[in-house]
Amino acid sequence: MDPLNDTGVFRLLFVCTGNTCRSPMAEVIARHQITKLGWSEVEVGSAGVGAWEGSPPSGGAVRVAAANGLDLSEHSSTYLSQELVEDADLILTMSASHVVRARELGAGEKVALLPAFTARQVDMGKVGGIPDPIGGCDEEYAGTFEVLDGLIELALMRIQPLLKP
């Protein structure tokens, strides 16, 4: 993970499978937390390794985000491409298989499983991924949202030293 790139902007990308549940929730959570921190030099995006380009977010993700004061209604899924991987400064994924796919696209060491990144652990075999609520009830989405909220707060604190003072 490098400090701010030549553009002066740190690009953070969250990745899941379909880009309709976990990574969109992570994206809006991170944007909200970044706004509260007053950071202007961080851009946040999301993508999916198996996303159907342009799909809307799942209803559960929209409802749970709204219940937490966040808006996912304008989200449209994006397929994880080599260009997105190249443009990102840090890629945080929801499962180990997403790390593998990002590395296949050239991510190298700038990709990590979100829980492993926040725990500073390197053995992904000992760190689980983020539960996928797809097809589940709103309580499952709320549980995933809560996990993401806490982990993203930790991740942003780890990123902070890379930003301009």
Steps between C-alpha positions, in 0.01 A plus 500: 500500500657825387442851626294736289566450130597777259140618473481575872203266531497164678268258318336234715306219330275246672439169321244224546332257261202673339552860616140510622534438877827506691726724293232766435422509873874528570528782246224714656620426854854605408378815324296594805790439739742689273262798491479497881882496516515795261726322252485636146789302353334155507277363224297186563355257251377142481487217250419130474696209359177357355293816469244555229585851386226747594303281742327677788594428862305232683189614682640391835814709450292806403270462802779443752706788362193727520432388857853624577450834322687400182373497142571213260216577260731638228748209513556303183721191501843505340705204381853482643731583211873524457459878462324530836770289662776713348332826606450394863757571770343245735249223429314348794302185432224306670644151447830330422380407150457871423863558601604228257303655213636850567854360500429323170414845364831643624423631849814352654539602862249784491211259561394349831209324660328775702509318838865404446593858409345639815651231720838535326504127451663339200368144524162523327435139594450614859278796415146456375331714241199725529170307510304527175138589578373450143157340510480540877271699723560862598647386833776321310568816299503701823754259648725533197459879507605509865809287433596721205448820698744394771762360263491804273561730795812295584611494135472878468713547810764280341485706179515836676883519529521479119297815453626857502505654850 
